[in-house]
């Protein structure tokens, strides 16, 4: 049984910062260099929303561990360069944060170093400082529930009173596995139908988030 919302858990890439398109281009470019030609849909399906470990495991299975190590180094280099020259917050996100009165935190597949960089470049880091959690802190990344359960524990919240804002299929699957409701943001790369499922509301405009949250802040009638 779900409870009125007490905590909003945000993914980072594609939800707070508009970095998924940067990651998409970087993964395709590295694949071209190293011998694995990937389409945009393949990158979204295989890599977007997943941890470094999960990505490296896939590349290792395809190209071997040596190439996988080079792949990740090149990806990080290209991603950082693009972030430094053109990263912005997700459209409507700053306005949504200004209107949300509930406690919030961040739980991302990215490392703390990466989030300090991306959130710092978009002037969002200070909004979440001290409440940022990474898949590097748990045993299993998304779609396992570990990261969201860990974030809830650290924030002192019941999973049944948490809602996760995600933009990837592994992310919404992780939220459901953690016993949480999810808002699937389909304003980026992931098709809305990929995010649909039990206890999940799909939306396309980040400015709507405060209104959607408001509908979950009171107990159901009856």
Steps between C-alpha positions, in 0.01 A plus 500: 500500500643835398510801733482876440823620341776606738804485270568566132800309361641642177714321248771732368578454129199581284290609799699780659758566230449462126798267464344192341543638148865571580544142624321366193731680260808402699408129511432492126832674428697261721326203343601622155861532615521159666302282264146480635269708284189586706177670401341764723229256608760239590691745718182605680399138555842371604672787682275789599416492871747223578808502719862499383526135605199397292630684192853361535362148538312531170801638316722230651266228379508647149860625461702367794622654827789697351278678251235553768751690714596721204130548416422640844803731501406642160135536598588692816734727303242581231218539753698739720604712204139534381371573851750783536385664178124453489321337795176655624234403754205305364247749363260609773699331776612811695142630510374161616757484781402849614139385537564167677476525880562132580842367605710396198817308422692363201569130429690437179688230315780754455795542733525780755779653293279507193208653688719768658604589147160498328298646787774753563508616137122559510499670844285223647752338732433734790128415487578136589835513681511238776207311347665342194536121469682292238474142381867472598376483861286187454550142383275512195408778261164565335270318422571343842333692786818543707575866422151634564463296817837632616399861427176456695686357800753783497216753484300323773202436273269201458523366141119498491512878549759566227456590136777472242538729199670303222549511125626148427347155498757360747421794727124454516549124538731567796242730659228236474734233637573730796130527580477861387282690257663655196456793265646409162627811321462446127619840385845370410632197314292216643160436336211537739379147439832366632424664836142382542413245766346450844507798738663720235375828353660601169529874432674715237539848653712542813298806595208267580691315771391715798136453400543124462669476838219696658260221410701253711543707815170406663369154594252339259140560598285216629 
